[in-house]
Amino acid sequence: MKSTPRRWLLAGSCITAVALVGLLRQSITAEAKPELKPIAHWVFDTAGVKTGKVEDRAGKLEGAVQGQPKIDATPALELAGPNDYVLIRKAMTAKDPVLPKESFSILAWARIDQPTEWGGLFGCMQDNGPREKGFILGYDKNGFYFGLATTGTDKGTGVMTYLRGRTKYEPGNWYHVAASYDGKTMRLFVNGKEDATSIVQSGPVLYADSAPMVIGRYQDADEDYPMDGAIKEVIWCDRAVTAEDIAAHYKADEKLAVQPPAAAGGPKFIIEPYLQYGTRTAMTIMCETNVATTAEIEYGKNFPTNMVTASAKPDTLHEVALKNLEPRTKYFYRVVCKDADGKKLTGQLLTFQTAGNLTDPFSFTVFGDTQRNPAITGKISKLMWERRPNLVLHMGDVVDNGPDKKQWTDDLFKPCSELLGRVCVFPCIGNHEKNHAHYYKYFSLPAPEYYYSFKYNNAEFFVLDSNKSPKPGDEQYTWLDRQLAASTATWKFCFHHHPCYNSDADDYGDSWKGHSKNMAPQTAALVPLYEKHKVNMVLNGHIHYYERTYPVRDGKVDKKNGVVYLTSGGGGGKLEDVQPTPAFFKNQGRVDFHYCYFTVHEKNLECHVFDHEGRLFDRFSMAKE
């Protein structure tokens, strides 16, 4: 986690121009590529990338391709999926002899298609609170940076400096980015010119005892941000390459930097196709592209025969409802987008299944509070997909800051693309969404969307916005009272972001210094309503851990007529603490990242709860008489 401020250095008065570079660039020809004698050299073309391996032309550090990146026409390795990158070493030790000690340089050709706050081209680092060690050449939303920690700064305790350049990149364009360190000075170069310099770090490089070495990703122990773009070449030297040689290396392939942007090659997905509001006879398909396109959905019960299409008007965000589907049926679908020039973007072939009959078994997963931790969110999403649920429930706080579009695209949809492309997600709105338009834009739900209900086989789910504090007489309360009274479902589930009963240490009073109310004021008024209508289970998030209560009614445990309250807020947000003494309602709890897996068949329900490593830590069942 980024719990301490980065030491950023902006390009400005501290930057010294290298006058010689300008003269050299006038005389260097395309044939004058310098001999850099690297310790590692990766070239991402068909010769350098074979059968999932990336050759190191210096012979020491072969890489392994992760995800499903492709070699494009440049040629270069195009990284478009959330799992696309190159793994050099899973855990590089600080004493590994290949690591440069006093000085080093990195030279890379890269293309950024989608800017992000934290992006990596090549790095081996741990940037976690007081453990800031290693190096990284990367980029943010505007420009490139060089991150480094050495023994000569802050008494060698581990403080990383992020040196930011002044050049603002254009998405879709190629850039030559280089960094050098000579034991005293950090330098950053963009397209052969010095872009920033710093003397904050000095002495030997400070490495972590265990750190991943990756290309095309910003990754350490608890942060994992994918790159959306392409890498053509990465060179790593155990010396500070001169400004002249960096300029010469750029000049040799300068034509890359002036070719048309990658966007000219056709549209791309900002958000890959995903499913919304599935019923027995309908399913909504959504996706977002980087330019305005028309979207066609090819779908049917077989592939490739008997496929039909549905289309939408030109736009960047697409929402296409497929209707008149058959219940309890598996469908194939594929999204094909076309821009104004006729260039096509074809999504992968995906599947979904419509809801079934009252007696059909089904399963669903529950998680919440993903917020801003795509590494954990991605792991949990993958584990949920392995269970092949019929639907997914999200307990809110899907992002950390609702107005930030990049958090929706990069922190939620990218790490969950495989799951959400095949399984429909039903969310409730949390406080971190800030009731922003992005929530209503990216989720297609029954009006008014912040509260709604849906049926699935013999269960009915009722979803509320607990930010609006439902109370007797309010719109949501009146609606829920009416809907619960009319429901004939065997199983009744309610979910909203804020909990009813909960053992959090300090959200409802500081339990370490006094008393806690053990109940969110936003939802307290709902408890009598749940008891009145014999709701089976209430699900929520907000508190970042797992807790399950005994069945509760009238403020005490009632195993026959009580309501079970389950908190699942372990999708990625910073974990919280539990009060020092157990509350009367507490049955099971665990402070960990996790998800819940429910199976329902007629009058029987089972739930298994797994941590982010796939380990089972709670299990329970319920049965109807």
C-alpha positions in Angstrom: 0.0 0.0 0.0 1.1 3.6 -0.7 0.9 4.7 2.9 3.7 7.2 2.8 4.2 10.1 0.4 6.4 9.5 -2.6 9.4 11.8 -3.0 8.6 13.3 -6.3 11.0 15.5 -8.2 9.7 17.6 -11.0 11.7 18.6 -14.0 12.6 22.3 -13.8 15.4 24.4 -12.7 17.4 21.4 -11.5 17.5 20.0 -15.0 20.8 20.6 -16.9 20.6 20.4 -20.7 23.0 18.2 -22.5 24.1 20.5 -25.3 26.2 17.8 -26.9 23.1 15.7 -27.6 21.7 18.2 -30.1 24.9 18.2 -32.1 25.2 14.4 -32.0 21.6 13.9 -33.2 22.3 15.9 -36.3 25.2 13.5 -37.3 23.9 10.1 -36.1 22.5 7.9 -38.9 20.1 5.0 -38.6 23.0 2.6 -38.9 24.9 4.2 -35.9 23.2 2.2 -33.1 25.8 2.0 -30.3 27.1 -1.1 -28.7 25.8 -0.9 -25.1 27.1 -4.3 -23.8 24.0 -4.9 -21.7 23.5 -7.4 -18.9 20.0 -8.1 -20.3 18.4 -7.3 -23.7 14.8 -8.2 -24.6 13.5 -7.6 -28.1 9.7 -8.2 -28.5 9.4 -9.5 -32.1 8.6 -13.0 -33.5 12.2 -14.0 -33.1 12.5 -12.8 -29.5 9.2 -14.2 -28.3 8.5 -17.9 -28.8 6.2 -20.4 -27.1 5.6 -18.1 -24.2 9.2 -17.3 -23.6 11.1 -14.0 -24.2 14.7 -14.4 -25.2 17.4 -12.4 -23.3 19.9 -11.6 -26.1 22.5 -11.1 -23.4 21.8 -14.7 -22.3 21.1 -14.4 -18.6 17.4 -13.5 -17.9 14.9 -15.2 -20.0 11.3 -13.9 -19.5 7.9 -15.7 -19.4 4.9 -14.2 -21.1 1.9 -13.8 -18.8 -1.7 -13.4 -20.0 -2.3 -13.3 -23.8 -0.4 -10.4 -25.3 0.2 -10.3 -29.0 3.0 -9.3 -31.4 1.7 -6.5 -33.5 2.8 -5.2 -36.8 5.5 -2.8 -35.4 6.7 -5.5 -34.3 6.2 -5.1 -30.5 4.5 -6.9 -27.7 1.0 -5.4 -27.3 -0.3 -5.5 -23.7 -4.0 -5.0 -23.7 -5.5 -7.5 -21.1 -5.3 -7.1 -17.3 -3.0 -10.1 -17.0 -0.6 -9.2 -19.9 3.0 -8.6 -19.0 6.5 -10.3 -19.0 7.7 -12.0 -15.8 11.5 -12.0 -15.6 11.8 -13.3 -12.0 9.0 -13.9 -9.5 11.2 -13.1 -6.5 14.7 -11.5 -7.1 16.9 -11.6 -4.0 18.9 -8.5 -3.0 22.2 -10.4 -3.3 21.5 -11.8 -6.7 24.8 -11.3 -8.7 23.0 -10.1 -11.8 21.8 -6.9 -10.0 24.0 -3.9 -10.6 25.4 -2.5 -7.4 26.8 1.0 -8.0 25.3 2.1 -11.3 23.0 1.0 -14.1 20.9 2.2 -17.1 17.6 1.2 -18.7 16.6 2.0 -22.3 13.2 1.1 -23.7 10.9 1.7 -26.6 7.3 1.9 -25.3 3.8 3.0 -26.4 1.2 4.0 -23.8 -2.3 3.6 -25.1 -4.2 4.3 -21.9 -2.7 6.5 -19.2 -2.8 5.4 -15.6 -1.6 6.8 -12.3 1.0 4.1 -11.8 2.4 2.3 -14.8 5.6 0.3 -15.2 7.9 -0.4 -18.2 10.6 -2.3 -16.3 11.2 -2.6 -12.6 12.3 -4.7 -9.6 11.1 -3.0 -6.4 9.1 -3.1 -3.3 7.3 0.2 -2.5 5.5 -0.5 0.8 5.6 2.1 3.6 9.1 2.0 5.1 10.2 -0.7 2.7 10.9 1.4 -0.4 13.6 -0.5 -2.3 14.7 -1.2 -5.8 14.1 0.6 -9.1 11.5 1.2 -11.7 11.2 3.0 -15.1 7.6 3.9 -15.6 4.9 6.4 -16.4 1.9 8.1 -14.9 -1.1 9.9 -16.4 1.0 12.6 -18.1 4.7 11.6 -18.4 7.5 9.2 -17.6 9.4 8.7 -14.3 12.4 7.0 -12.9 12.1 5.5 -9.4 15.1 4.6 -7.3 16.1 3.8 -3.7 19.8 3.7 -2.6 21.8 3.3 0.7 22.8 7.0 0.7 19.4 8.4 1.3 17.6 8.7 4.6 20.4 6.6 6.3 19.7 3.7 3.9 16.3 2.9 5.6 14.5 2.6 2.3 13.1 5.7 0.7 12.4 5.8 -3.0 12.7 9.0 -5.2 10.4 9.2 -8.2 12.0 11.5 -10.7 9.4 12.8 -13.1 10.1 14.2 -16.6 8.7 17.3 -18.2 7.7 15.6 -21.5 4.0 14.9 -21.7 3.4 11.8 -23.8 0.5 11.4 -26.3 -1.4 8.1 -26.0 -0.8 5.8 -29.0 2.6 7.3 -29.9 6.0 5.6 -29.5 8.6 7.0 -27.1 12.2 6.1 -26.4 12.6 6.3 -22.6 15.8 5.9 -20.7 17.1 6.1 -17.2 20.7 6.2 -15.8 22.3 6.2 -12.4 26.0 6.6 -11.8 26.1 6.4 -8.0 25.5 10.1 -7.6 23.0 11.3 -10.1 19.7 10.0 -11.5 18.9 11.0 -15.0 15.7 10.5 -17.1 15.8 10.8 -21.0 12.8 11.0 -23.4 13.4 10.6 -27.1 17.2 11.0 -26.8 17.1 14.2 -24.7 17.7 14.6 -21.0 14.3 15.3 -19.4 15.1 15.4 -15.6 17.9 14.9 -13.2 18.3 14.5 -9.4 21.1 14.1 -6.8 18.8 13.1 -4.0 19.9 9.4 -4.2 23.5 8.3 -3.8 25.6 5.3 -3.1 24.8 1.6 -3.9 21.3 0.6 -5.0 19.1 -0.6 -2.2 17.4 -3.8 -3.2 14.6 -5.7 -1.5 15.1 -9.2 -0.2 12.4 -10.5 -2.4 10.9 -8.5 -5.3 9.3 -9.4 -8.7 11.2 -8.3 -11.8 8.7 -7.5 -14.5 8.3 -5.8 -17.9 5.1 -3.9 -18.8 3.7 -3.7 -15.3 3.9 -1.8 -12.0 4.1 -4.6 -9.5 5.4 -5.3 -6.0 4.1 -7.3 -3.0 0.7 -5.6 -2.7 0.3 -3.5 -5.8 -0.3 -4.7 -9.3 -1.1 -2.2 -12.1 -1.3 -3.5 -15.7 0.0 -1.6 -18.7 -2.3 -0.8 -21.7 0.1 -0.3 -24.5 3.1 -1.9 -26.1 6.8 -2.7 -25.5 9.3 -3.0 -28.4 12.6 -3.3 -26.6 14.2 -3.1 -23.1 17.9 -2.9 -22.5 19.5 -3.1 -19.1 23.1 -2.2 -18.5 25.3 -2.4 -15.4 26.8 1.1 -16.0 25.6 4.6 -16.6 25.2 4.8 -20.3 26.4 8.2 -21.7 23.9 10.8 -22.9 25.6 10.5 -26.3 24.9 6.8 -26.6 21.3 7.2 -25.4 20.8 9.8 -28.1 22.4 7.5 -30.7 20.2 4.6 -29.6 17.1 6.7 -30.0 18.2 8.1 -33.4 18.7 4.6 -34.8 14.9 3.9 -34.6 13.7 7.5 -34.6 11.1 6.7 -37.2 9.1 4.9 -34.5 8.5 8.2 -32.7 7.0 10.0 -35.7 4.7 7.2 -37.1 0.9 7.6 -36.7 -0.6 6.9 -33.3 -1.7 3.3 -32.6 -5.3 4.5 -32.4 -5.2 4.9 -36.2 -5.0 1.1 -36.5 -8.5 0.7 -35.2 -10.6 1.0 -32.0 -9.7 -0.7 -28.7 -11.7 -1.8 -25.7 -11.3 0.5 -22.6 -13.7 -1.9 -20.9 -14.1 -5.4 -22.4 -17.6 -6.8 -22.8 -19.4 -7.6 -19.5 -22.8 -8.8 -18.5 -25.6 -6.9 -16.7 -29.0 -7.6 -15.3 -29.6 -11.2 -16.5 -33.0 -12.8 -16.1 -34.7 -15.9 -17.4 -35.3 -14.3 -20.8 -32.9 -11.4 -21.1 -29.3 -10.3 -20.8 -27.6 -6.9 -21.2 -24.2 -6.7 -22.8 -22.0 -3.7 -22.1 -18.5 -2.5 -23.2 -16.6 0.7 -23.8 -14.3 1.6 -26.7 -11.7 4.4 -27.0 -13.4 6.0 -30.0 -17.0 6.1 -31.1 -18.1 2.8 -32.7 -21.2 0.9 -33.5 -21.5 -2.4 -31.6 -23.0 -5.6 -32.9 -23.6 -8.6 -30.6 -23.3 -12.0 -32.3 -25.1 -14.5 -30.0 -26.9 -17.8 -30.1 -27.1 -21.2 -28.5 -24.5 -22.6 -30.9 -21.3 -21.3 -32.4 -20.8 -20.4 -35.2 -24.2 -21.5 -36.5 -27.6 -20.0 -35.7 -26.0 -16.7 -34.6 -28.0 -13.5 -34.7 -27.1 -9.9 -34.1 -28.2 -6.9 -32.3 -26.8 -3.4 -32.8 -26.5 -0.1 -31.1 -26.0 3.5 -32.2 -22.4 4.9 -32.6 -21.0 5.7 -29.2 -18.0 4.9 -26.9 -20.1 3.2 -24.2 -22.4 0.4 -25.4 -25.4 -1.2 -23.7 -27.3 -3.7 -25.7 -30.2 -5.8 -24.3 -30.7 -9.3 -25.7 -34.4 -10.3 -25.3 -36.6 -13.2 -25.9 -34.0 -15.7 -24.7 -34.8 -19.2 -23.4 -34.6 -19.9 -19.7 -32.0 -22.1 -18.2 -30.0 -21.9 -21.5 -26.3 -21.5 -22.3 -25.5 -18.8 -24.9 -22.4 -17.8 -26.8 -21.8 -14.2 -27.6 -19.2 -12.0 -29.2 -19.0 -8.2 -29.5 -17.9 -6.6 -32.8 -17.3 -2.9 -32.8 -16.8 -0.8 -36.0 -15.5 2.8 -36.2 -16.4 5.5 -38.7 -13.7 4.3 -41.0 -15.0 0.8 -41.0 -12.2 -0.6 -38.9 -13.3 -3.5 -36.7 -12.6 -4.6 -33.1 -13.7 -8.1 -32.4 -14.0 -9.3 -28.8 -13.3 -12.8 -27.7 -16.0 -15.5 -27.8 -17.8 -15.5 -24.4 -20.7 -17.3 -22.8 -23.5 -16.7 -20.4 -26.5 -18.6 -19.0 -30.0 -17.4 -18.3 -31.8 -18.0 -15.0 -33.7 -21.2 -14.5 -36.8 -22.6 -12.9 -37.9 -22.6 -9.3 -36.6 -26.1 -8.6 -33.2 -25.6 -10.4 -30.1 -25.3 -8.1 -27.9 -22.2 -8.5 -24.9 -20.6 -7.0 -23.7 -17.0 -6.4 -20.6 -15.3 -5.0 -20.4 -12.3 -2.7 -17.6 -9.8 -2.2 -17.4 -6.1 -1.4 -15.2 -3.0 -1.0 -12.8 -3.7 -3.8 -11.9 0.0 -3.8 -8.3 0.6 -5.0 -6.4 -2.7 -4.9 -6.5 -4.4 -8.4 -4.0 -7.0 -7.4 -6.2 -8.4 -4.6 -9.4 -7.8 -6.6 -8.0 -9.7 -9.5 -7.0 -12.7 -7.4 -10.4 -12.9 -5.8 -12.2 -12.4 -9.1 -10.2 -15.3 -10.6 -11.0 -17.5 -7.7 -14.7 -16.7 -8.0 -14.6 -17.5 -11.7 -13.0 -20.9 -11.0 -16.2 -21.7 -8.9 -18.4 -20.9 -12.0 -21.2 -19.1 -10.1 -24.5 -18.2 -11.8 -24.3 -14.6 -10.6 -22.1 -12.3 -8.5 -23.2 -9.8 -5.8 -21.0 -6.8 -5.0 -21.6 -5.2 -1.6 -20.5 -1.6 -2.7 -17.5 0.6 -2.7 -16.6 -0.9 -6.0 -14.0 1.9 -6.4 -12.3 4.1 -4.0 -13.3 7.4 -5.6 -16.4 7.4 -7.7 -15.6 10.5 -9.9 -12.3 9.0 -11.0 -13.0 7.2 -14.3 -9.6 5.4 -14.3 -10.5 3.6 -11.1 -13.6 2.2 -12.8 -11.7 1.1 -15.9 -8.4 0.0 -14.3 -9.2 -1.0 -10.7 -12.6 -2.7 -11.2 -13.3 -3.8 -14.7 -9.8 -4.8 -15.9 -8.9 -7.2 -13.0 -12.5 -8.6 -13.2 -12.8 -8.8 -16.9 -12.8 -12.6 -17.2 -15.4 -13.1 -14.5 -17.7 -10.2 -15.5 -17.6 -11.1 -19.2 -19.2 -14.5 -18.3 -21.1 -13.9 -15.1 -23.6 -11.2 -14.4 -22.8 -8.8 -11.5 -25.5 -7.2 -9.3 -24.1 -4.4 -7.1 -25.3 -2.0 -4.4 -23.9 1.5 -4.2 -21.4 2.3 -1.5 -20.2 5.6 0.1 -17.0 5.7 -2.0 -19.0 5.8 -5.2 -20.2 9.3 -4.0 -23.4 8.8 -5.9 -21.5 9.7 -9.0 -22.8 9.3 -12.6 -20.2 6.6 -13.3 -22.1 4.2 -11.1 -25.3 4.6 -13.1 -23.4 4.7 -16.4 -21.5 1.5 -15.9 -24.2 -0.6 -14.3 -27.5 -1.3 -16.1 -30.1 -1.9 -13.4 -33.9 -1.6 -12.9 -35.0 2.0 -12.2 -34.3 3.9 -10.0 -31.0 1.8 -9.9 -29.9 2.8 -6.4 -32.6 0.4 -5.1 -34.1 -2.5 -7.0 -35.0 -6.2 -6.8 -34.5 -9.3 -8.9 -35.5 -12.9 -8.8 -33.2 -15.9 -9.5 -34.8 -19.3 -9.5 -36.5 -19.7 -6.1 -34.7 -16.7 -4.5 -35.5 -13.0 -4.5 -32.9 -10.3 -3.8 -33.7 -6.8 -2.6 -31.1 -4.1 -3.0 -30.9 -0.8 -1.1 -28.8 2.4 -1.0 -27.9 2.6 2.7 -26.2 6.0 2.1 -29.7 7.4 2.0 -30.6 6.0 5.5 -33.9 4.2 4.8 -36.4 5.0 7.6 -40.1 4.4 8.0 -42.0 6.6 5.6 -39.1 7.0 3.2 -39.3 5.9 -0.4 -36.9 3.0 0.0 -38.4 1.8 3.2 -42.0 1.9 1.9 -40.9 0.1 -1.3 -39.1 -2.6 0.6 -42.0 -3.2 3.0 -44.3 -3.7 0.1 -42.0 -5.9 -1.9 -41.1 -8.2 1.0 -44.8 -8.6 1.8 -45.6 -9.6 -1.8 -42.6 -11.9 -2.2 -43.4 -15.7 -2.5 -39.7 -16.7 -2.9 -38.4 -19.6 -0.9 -35.3 -17.5 0.0 -35.3 -13.8 0.7 -31.9 -12.0 0.6 -31.4 -8.2 1.2 -28.2 -6.5 0.6 -26.8 -2.9 1.0 -23.4 -1.4 1.8 -23.6 -0.5 5.4 -24.0 -3.3 8.0 -26.8 -3.9 10.5 -25.1 -5.9 13.2 -21.3 -5.7 13.1 -18.3 -6.0 15.5 -16.0 -3.4 13.9 -13.6 -1.8 16.5 -14.3 1.9 15.9 -16.9 2.7 13.2 -19.8 2.9 15.6 -17.9 4.0 18.7 -14.3 3.4 19.9 -14.6 -0.1 21.4 -11.0 0.1 22.7 -11.9 3.1 24.9 -15.6 2.8 25.4 -18.7 1.2 23.9 -19.7 0.5 20.3 -23.3 0.6 19.1 -22.5 -2.5 16.9 -24.9 -1.2 14.3 -24.7 1.3 11.5 -27.1 4.2 12.1 -27.9 4.1 8.4 -29.5 0.7 8.7 -30.8 0.3 12.2 -34.4 1.1 11.2 -34.4 -1.8 8.7 -33.9 -4.5 11.3 -37.6 -4.6 12.5 -38.6 -4.8 8.8 -36.3 -7.7 8.1 -37.7 -9.5 11.2 -41.3 -8.7 10.3 -41.0 -10.3 6.8 -38.7 -13.2 7.9 -35.8 -12.3 5.7 -33.3 -15.2 5.6 -30.1 -13.3 5.3 -28.9 -9.7 5.1 -25.6 -9.1 3.2 -23.4 -6.1 3.4 -19.8 -4.7 3.1 -18.4 -1.4 4.3 -16.4 -3.0 7.2 -13.2 -4.5 5.6 -13.3 -8.0 7.0 -15.6 -11.0 7.3 -18.2 -11.6 10.0 -21.3 -13.8 10.3 -23.8 -13.5 13.1 -26.0 -16.0 14.7 -29.7 -15.7 13.7 -30.8 -12.6 15.5 -34.3 -11.4 16.5 -35.5 -8.8 19.0 -31.9 -8.0 20.0 -31.0 -11.6 20.9 -30.0 -14.9 19.3 -33.0 -16.8 18.0 -31.9 -19.8 16.0 -35.5 -20.6 14.8 -36.8 -17.2 13.7 -33.8 -14.9 13.6 -32.1 -13.2 10.6 -28.5 -13.9 9.8 -26.3 -10.9 9.0 -23.1 -11.4 7.0 -20.4 -8.8 6.3 -18.2 -9.4 3.3 -15.9 -6.3 2.9 -12.7 -8.1 2.0 -12.4 -7.4 -1.8 -9.4 -5.2 -1.6 -9.9 -2.2 0.7 -7.5 -1.7 3.6 -8.4 -4.3 6.3 -9.9 -3.1 9.5 -9.9 -4.3 13.1 -12.4 -6.1 15.4 -13.5 -4.9 18.8 -11.6 -6.4 21.8 -14.5 -8.3 23.3 -17.0 -10.5 21.4 -20.5 -9.1 20.7 -23.5 -11.3 21.6 -24.4 -11.9 18.0 -20.9 -12.8 16.7 -20.7 -16.4 15.3 -17.6 -16.3 13.0 -15.2 -13.7 11.9 -11.9 -13.2 10.1 -9.8 -10.1 9.2 -8.6 -11.1 5.7 -9.3 -10.5 2.0 -12.0 -13.0 0.9 -15.1 -13.9 -0.9 -18.2 -16.1 -0.2 -19.7 -18.8 -2.3 -23.3 -19.8 -1.9 -25.2 -22.8 -3.3 -29.0 -23.0 -3.2 -31.2 -26.0 -4.0 -34.8 -25.8 -3.2 -35.0 -25.5 0.7 -31.3 -26.0 1.3 -28.5 -23.4 1.3 -24.8 -23.8 1.8 -22.0 -21.2 2.1 -18.3 -21.6 1.9 -16.0 -18.6 2.6 -12.4 -18.5 1.1 -9.5 -16.2 1.6 -7.6 -14.6 -1.3 -5.3 -17.7 -1.5 -8.3 -20.0 -1.9 -8.2 -21.4 1.6 -11.6 -22.3 3.2 -12.1 -20.6 6.6 -15.8 -20.7 7.2 -18.7 -22.9 6.2 -22.3 -23.0 7.2 -25.7 -24.3 6.0 -29.3 -23.3 6.4 -32.5 -25.4 5.7 -36.2 -24.6 5.4 -38.7 -26.8 7.1 
